[in-house]
């Protein structure tokens, strides 16, 4: 059970960092060229075993 909790915490932290970075990029005008597909791919990459650990 703790393993799943750790995975969820790491995923939540990574997704929060991604969204904070995106919002800062939008505010500062740096994310105009980044497509929605780019951010979706980044979010999908965060749920890989390399990030979350082995299932």
C-alpha positions in Angstrom: 0.0 0.0 0.0 2.8 2.4 0.8 4.3 1.8 -2.6 1.2 3.0 -4.3 1.0 6.0 -2.0 4.6 6.9 -2.9 3.9 6.6 -6.6 0.8 8.8 -6.3 2.9 11.4 -4.4 5.7 11.4 -7.0 3.1 11.7 -9.8 1.3 14.6 -8.1 4.5 16.4 -7.5 5.6 16.0 -11.1 2.3 17.1 -12.5 2.2 20.1 -10.2 5.7 21.1 -11.4 4.6 20.7 -15.0 1.5 22.8 -14.5 3.4 25.5 -12.6 6.0 25.6 -15.3 3.3 25.9 -18.0 1.5 28.7 -16.1 4.7 30.6 -15.6 5.6 30.2 -19.3 2.2 31.5 -20.3 2.4 34.5 -17.9 5.9 35.4 -19.1 5.1 34.8 -22.8 7.5 31.9 -23.1 5.0 29.2 -23.9 3.5 30.6 -27.0 5.4 28.2 -29.2 4.8 25.1 -27.1 1.9 23.2 -28.3 -0.8 21.5 -26.3 0.6 18.2 -27.6 4.0 19.0 -26.1 2.5 19.4 -22.6 0.3 16.3 -23.0 3.4 14.3 -24.0 5.3 15.7 -21.0 2.4 14.7 -18.7 2.3 11.2 -20.2 6.0 10.8 -19.8 5.5 11.4 -16.0 3.6 8.2 -15.6 6.3 5.9 -17.0 8.0 3.3 -14.8 11.2 5.4 -14.9 9.4 8.1 -13.0 7.0 6.2 -10.9 9.1 3.1 -10.4 8.2 -0.5 -11.4 4.6 -1.6 -10.9 
